[in-house]
């Protein structure tokens, strides 16, 4: 049995204006501040002599490779993203960018925001539009019940509120 895995499907190209701005700022920071600092440190480490046993040189090379990979990813991703900067025509239904308040069977309310794959943040309650929760919620409105398949099993959630501003 081989180790080959099928490629993951590409994530949705949608992103909020805040998310697009954050990606551009990250790319700018990597390219204009972090990368030049690492290149200078790498040059200094290379000047010390034997590179095969120079831990600083090896570390800086790996760090530069990581920065270059992230710069390549961000450059390609920024070319493909579509910024969603306005709410949908029907603001009563869950669509991209919505804040959705849900209640679980125990009555515990949680608020989630449907965002792009590059801006998910569990601490803020921001879930990817590609996630099972978001896919189940899209098109629903306040008062609807939705069954969501989670790794622990299915759960029934009630949509309490849908809004497009925090």
Beta strands, then each sheet from edge to edge (+ up, - down):
strand 1: 14-16
strand 2: 82-84
strand 3: 99-103
strand 4: 109-115
strand 5: 126-128
strand 6: 145-150
strand 7: 153-163
sheet 1: 1+ 2+
sheet 2: 5+ 4+ 3- 7+ 6-
end
